[in-house]
């Protein structure tokens, strides 16, 4: 029975990804196989390495921010472990449906650093999502303002949404009041063992959310780091588009990429096959690019993005494998140094204390 269920699940996964690959092949055929090949010939080995370095810088900054958020909840993890989990998580986001890579990132960190509480790593991902949403919407509103869009209402709405996200993020700590008590009442119907486990998890989860937004200076610092990471992401996109032969004004590029990032929050198939190209084509066609040209650009950009994510994900997997070995080697070298150090000897007796001159003179 179990074997048949596993076989059905494997078949479902194969069909799922088979349909995605078939759809991607159909998109390449529709936009022109020769045009796709011509586009890929633009990318030399040196150019691909440059793209990977820029992309790696983006993930390094994201990792530094993640460790800072985790440190606020007294979860200390090493940089190699956090970087490996980040790289593997974002690779999983390009492969698994509905952004399951975020969960995989938390589980990967838990596996590499067993002392990291899963509830607090999950809450740190929520904090990251709030910060990224605030930055993306802010950059989108700023770019639309630079483009002098006539829809003033749209800009006001985006600015209001940004302000709302910031206010909501600073008030997350208040959620432990009404919302947490209401949820606790709902859990009263659950079995006692389940209720205690869920309440403990939620308490730890909320404790992970609170520190990032309870301190205004820390909130501003995290927001600044988030802006830095998305600036690197925009540089990455600009570099690819320039080498694909597409030149966009800075404001148009920012508007297109930020609107595209917002579209990726919607449920998508594995690898974003189909949805990636659909959102991309709609957004850049609205920005003045022809639909077929935008679709061709989206297919090529998607291929480069998946290639980069898989390559860096492999690097993350390699780091996760090497980190325990390097730790053991370091511990072994420390142990050898202790063995080589001279043995402790008994302390030499203290010299006899000299009596004051007054005692000899019987004064």
VMD Tcl script that draws the C-alpha trace (Angstrom):
set ca {
  {0.00 0.00 0.00}
  {2.77 2.41 0.98}
  {4.79 1.56 -2.13}
  {1.81 2.26 -4.39}
  {1.26 5.65 -2.73}
  {4.93 6.54 -3.18}
  {4.80 5.43 -6.81}
  {1.74 7.61 -7.42}
  {3.45 10.56 -5.77}
  {6.57 10.12 -7.90}
  {4.42 9.87 -11.02}
  {2.57 13.05 -10.04}
  {5.85 14.91 -9.52}
  {7.24 13.69 -12.85}
  {4.06 14.74 -14.66}
  {4.05 18.10 -12.86}
  {7.58 18.97 -13.90}
  {7.14 17.37 -17.31}
  {4.24 19.69 -18.07}
  {6.34 22.66 -16.91}
  {9.29 21.74 -19.11}
  {6.96 21.09 -22.03}
  {5.37 24.51 -21.56}
  {8.79 26.17 -21.44}
  {9.84 24.36 -24.62}
  {6.62 25.53 -26.27}
  {7.40 29.13 -25.26}
  {10.88 28.85 -26.78}
  {9.34 27.44 -29.95}
  {6.78 30.25 -30.05}
  {9.33 33.03 -29.62}
  {11.81 31.39 -32.01}
  {14.41 28.73 -31.30}
  {17.08 30.51 -33.34}
  {16.45 33.79 -31.52}
  {16.79 31.95 -28.20}
  {20.11 30.43 -29.31}
  {21.35 33.79 -30.51}
  {20.51 35.28 -27.11}
  {22.37 32.56 -25.23}
  {25.46 33.02 -27.40}
  {25.81 36.50 -25.91}
  {26.73 34.96 -22.56}
  {30.40 34.03 -22.47}
  {31.98 32.18 -19.55}
  {33.40 35.42 -18.15}
  {30.01 37.12 -18.40}
  {28.29 34.25 -16.59}
  {30.90 34.43 -13.81}
  {30.28 38.17 -13.44}
  {26.53 37.55 -13.18}
  {27.08 34.86 -10.55}
  {29.33 37.17 -8.50}
  {26.69 39.93 -8.49}
  {23.99 37.41 -7.58}
  {26.18 35.99 -4.80}
  {26.65 39.50 -3.36}
  {22.86 39.81 -3.16}
  {22.61 36.57 -1.18}
  {25.52 37.54 1.09}
  {23.73 40.76 2.09}
  {20.48 38.80 2.60}
  {22.39 36.36 4.81}
  {23.89 39.16 6.90}
  {20.41 40.61 7.44}
  {19.00 37.18 8.32}
  {21.73 36.58 10.92}
  {21.07 40.02 12.39}
  {17.34 39.24 12.73}
  {18.09 35.84 14.25}
  {20.60 37.41 16.63}
  {17.87 39.67 18.03}
  {16.08 36.52 19.22}
  {19.30 35.09 20.72}
  {19.65 32.54 17.91}
  {23.34 32.61 16.99}
  {24.27 30.77 13.80}
  {27.50 30.77 11.83}
  {27.78 32.69 8.59}
  {28.65 29.60 6.47}
  {25.58 27.73 7.75}
  {23.27 30.70 7.15}
  {24.71 31.34 3.68}
  {24.37 27.68 2.69}
  {20.74 27.59 3.87}
  {20.00 30.85 2.02}
  {21.50 29.65 -1.27}
  {19.72 26.29 -1.10}
  {16.45 27.94 -0.07}
  {16.39 30.35 -2.99}
  {17.26 27.52 -5.37}
  {14.31 25.59 -3.96}
  {12.09 28.64 -4.53}
  {12.90 28.42 -8.25}
  {12.00 24.71 -8.32}
  {9.24 24.11 -5.75}
  {5.71 25.55 -6.11}
  {4.18 28.44 -4.10}
  {7.54 29.63 -2.73}
  {8.15 26.56 -0.59}
  {11.82 27.48 -0.69}
  {11.31 29.79 2.31}
  {10.29 26.81 4.45}
  {13.12 24.74 3.02}
  {15.56 27.49 4.01}
  {14.41 27.28 7.64}
  {14.62 23.48 7.70}
  {18.07 23.59 6.09}
  {19.31 25.98 8.77}
  {17.78 23.76 11.46}
  {19.66 20.78 10.03}
  {22.96 22.69 9.86}
  {22.49 24.40 13.26}
  {20.33 22.13 15.45}
  {20.21 24.71 18.26}
  {18.29 27.17 16.01}
  {14.61 26.98 17.01}
  {12.41 26.39 13.97}
  {9.72 28.74 15.26}
  {12.19 31.63 15.46}
  {13.70 30.94 12.06}
  {10.19 30.95 10.58}
  {9.38 34.24 12.31}
  {12.63 35.71 10.95}
  {11.45 34.83 7.42}
  {8.20 36.71 8.13}
  {10.23 39.73 9.27}
  {12.24 39.53 6.05}
  {9.02 39.40 4.04}
  {7.68 42.54 5.73}
  {10.94 44.42 5.11}
  {11.16 43.30 1.48}
  {7.53 44.22 0.82}
  {8.09 47.71 2.26}
  {11.22 48.25 0.12}
  {9.66 46.87 -3.09}
  {6.52 48.98 -2.79}
  {8.57 52.07 -1.89}
  {10.87 51.63 -4.90}
  {7.88 51.02 -7.16}
  {6.16 54.20 -6.00}
  {9.43 56.16 -6.33}
  {10.05 54.91 -9.89}
  {6.48 55.67 -10.97}
  {6.89 59.18 -9.59}
  {10.11 59.60 -11.59}
  {8.31 58.41 -14.71}
  {5.72 61.16 -14.10}
  {2.82 58.76 -14.33}
  {-0.47 60.64 -14.60}
  {-2.25 58.22 -12.29}
  {-1.65 60.26 -9.14}
  {-4.14 58.09 -7.31}
  {-1.98 55.04 -7.96}
  {1.09 56.71 -6.51}
  {-0.84 57.88 -3.45}
  {-2.21 54.38 -2.97}
  {1.26 52.82 -3.21}
  {2.71 55.38 -0.80}
  {-0.17 54.75 1.61}
  {0.42 51.01 1.35}
  {4.10 51.51 2.14}
  {3.25 53.62 5.17}
  {0.72 51.02 6.25}
  {3.30 48.24 5.99}
  {5.78 50.22 8.09}
  {3.18 51.04 10.74}
  {1.99 47.45 10.82}
  {5.55 46.18 11.15}
  {6.24 48.43 14.14}
  {3.05 47.21 15.80}
  {3.67 43.49 15.38}
  {4.59 43.23 19.05}
  {1.01 44.23 19.94}
  {-0.28 41.11 18.20}
  {0.50 39.11 21.31}
  {-2.35 40.94 22.99}
  {-5.73 40.59 21.29}
  {-4.82 38.33 18.37}
  {-2.84 35.82 20.41}
  {-5.55 35.59 23.09}
  {-8.23 35.06 20.44}
  {-6.19 32.27 18.88}
  {-5.70 30.71 22.30}
  {-9.48 30.59 22.75}
  {-9.82 28.80 19.42}
  {-7.21 26.26 20.52}
  {-9.24 25.36 23.60}
  {-11.13 22.82 21.47}
  {-7.90 21.01 20.51}
  {-6.47 18.11 22.54}
  {-4.35 19.18 25.50}
  {-1.07 17.85 24.12}
  {-1.67 19.55 20.76}
  {-2.75 22.80 22.40}
  {0.37 23.02 24.54}
  {2.67 22.30 21.61}
  {0.93 24.83 19.35}
  {0.87 27.51 22.05}
  {4.57 26.99 22.77}
  {5.37 27.24 19.06}
  {3.26 30.40 18.61}
  {4.78 32.01 21.70}
  {8.27 31.38 20.38}
  {7.15 32.60 16.94}
  {5.86 35.91 18.32}
  {9.00 36.32 20.42}
  {10.93 36.08 17.17}
  {8.82 38.80 15.53}
  {8.85 41.34 18.33}
  {12.56 42.35 18.68}
  {13.03 43.38 15.04}
  {10.29 46.04 15.20}
  {10.25 47.06 18.86}
  {13.45 49.11 18.44}
  {13.11 52.00 15.97}
  {16.86 52.25 15.26}
  {17.10 48.52 14.59}
  {14.07 48.70 12.31}
  {15.71 51.51 10.32}
  {18.99 49.57 10.10}
  {17.21 46.48 8.78}
  {15.30 48.63 6.29}
  {18.58 50.19 5.06}
  {20.16 46.76 4.61}
  {17.06 45.67 2.68}
  {17.42 48.65 0.34}
  {21.08 47.70 -0.19}
  {20.15 44.11 -1.09}
  {17.50 45.21 -3.60}
  {19.92 47.72 -5.12}
  {22.25 44.80 -5.82}
  {19.30 42.87 -7.27}
  {18.51 45.76 -9.61}
  {22.17 45.90 -10.66}
  {21.97 42.18 -11.44}
  {18.86 42.70 -13.60}
  {20.34 45.72 -15.37}
  {23.53 43.79 -16.13}
  {21.60 40.89 -17.70}
  {19.25 43.12 -19.70}
  {22.13 45.23 -21.02}
  {23.93 42.12 -22.24}
  {20.72 40.84 -23.80}
  {20.62 44.02 -25.85}
  {17.72 45.73 -24.04}
  {18.28 49.23 -22.71}
  {15.84 50.71 -20.18}
  {15.81 54.04 -18.41}
  {16.58 53.60 -14.68}
  {13.06 54.54 -13.55}
  {11.47 52.16 -16.08}
  {13.81 49.35 -15.06}
  {13.04 49.84 -11.35}
  {9.29 49.99 -11.99}
  {9.36 46.86 -14.13}
  {11.47 44.78 -11.74}
  {9.61 45.83 -8.59}
  {6.20 45.18 -10.18}
  {7.53 41.82 -11.35}
  {8.73 40.96 -7.81}
  {5.26 41.72 -6.47}
  {3.70 39.44 -9.10}
  {5.91 36.54 -7.98}
  {4.21 36.52 -4.57}
  {1.15 34.97 -6.24}
  {0.91 31.14 -6.26}
  {2.96 29.77 -9.16}
  {3.82 26.38 -10.68}
  {7.24 24.79 -10.04}
  {10.02 26.87 -11.50}
  {7.52 29.68 -12.22}
  {7.21 28.17 -15.71}
  {4.50 30.04 -17.58}
  {3.67 32.47 -14.78}
  {7.16 34.02 -14.95}
  {6.81 34.73 -18.66}
  {3.17 35.82 -18.37}
  {3.83 38.37 -15.61}
  {7.01 39.57 -17.31}
  {5.33 40.05 -20.69}
  {2.34 41.88 -19.22}
  {4.48 44.24 -17.14}
  {7.04 45.14 -19.79}
  {4.40 45.39 -22.51}
  {2.67 47.94 -20.26}
  {6.00 49.79 -20.01}
  {6.19 50.16 -23.79}
  {7.92 46.99 -24.99}
  {6.21 44.89 -27.67}
  {4.45 41.81 -26.31}
  {6.41 39.26 -28.39}
  {9.66 41.06 -27.67}
  {8.81 41.16 -23.95}
  {7.95 37.44 -24.03}
  {11.24 36.61 -25.75}
  {13.10 38.67 -23.16}
  {11.21 36.95 -20.33}
  {12.06 33.45 -21.62}
  {15.78 34.31 -21.83}
  {15.87 36.10 -18.47}
  {14.08 33.16 -16.83}
  {16.66 30.72 -18.21}
  {19.57 32.81 -16.89}
  {17.87 33.19 -13.48}
  {17.27 29.45 -13.10}
  {20.84 28.71 -14.20}
  {22.22 31.14 -11.63}
  {19.97 29.87 -8.81}
  {20.86 26.23 -9.47}
  {24.59 27.02 -9.64}
  {24.58 29.00 -6.40}
  {22.30 26.41 -4.80}
  {24.93 23.81 -5.64}
  {27.51 26.08 -4.00}
  {25.32 26.25 -0.91}
  {25.05 22.45 -0.84}
  {28.84 22.21 -1.09}
  {29.27 24.68 1.78}
  {26.80 22.68 3.90}
  {28.86 19.55 3.28}
  {32.24 21.15 3.91}
  {31.33 23.18 7.02}
  {31.11 20.19 9.46}
  {34.39 18.81 8.08}
  {36.16 22.15 8.50}
  {34.82 22.39 12.05}
  {36.18 18.94 12.89}
  {39.56 19.83 11.35}
  {39.65 23.05 13.38}
  {38.73 21.22 16.58}
  {41.37 18.59 15.81}
  {44.07 21.22 15.28}
  {43.10 22.89 18.54}
  {43.34 19.54 20.33}
  {46.80 18.90 18.83}
  {47.98 22.34 19.95}
  {46.84 21.52 23.47}
  {48.79 18.25 23.36}
  {51.92 20.03 22.13}
  {51.77 22.65 24.88}
  {54.16 21.97 27.81}
  {52.57 20.13 30.72}
  {51.59 22.08 33.72}
  {54.13 21.94 36.56}
  {53.62 22.54 40.19}
  {54.01 26.15 41.07}
  {57.35 26.94 42.64}
  {57.08 27.81 46.29}
  {56.69 31.44 47.01}
  {59.80 33.21 48.31}
  {59.80 33.78 52.03}
  {58.19 37.01 52.91}
  {60.45 39.62 54.34}
  {59.47 41.03 57.63}
  {59.35 44.75 57.96}
  {62.45 46.42 59.36}
  {60.47 47.51 62.38}
  {59.90 43.91 63.50}
  {63.65 43.22 63.57}
  {64.22 46.33 65.62}
  {61.41 45.32 68.00}
  {59.72 48.64 67.45}
}
mol new
graphics top color blue
foreach p $ca { graphics top sphere $p radius 0.5 }
foreach p [lrange $ca 0 end-1] q [lrange $ca 1 end] { graphics top cylinder $p $q radius 0.2 }
display resetview
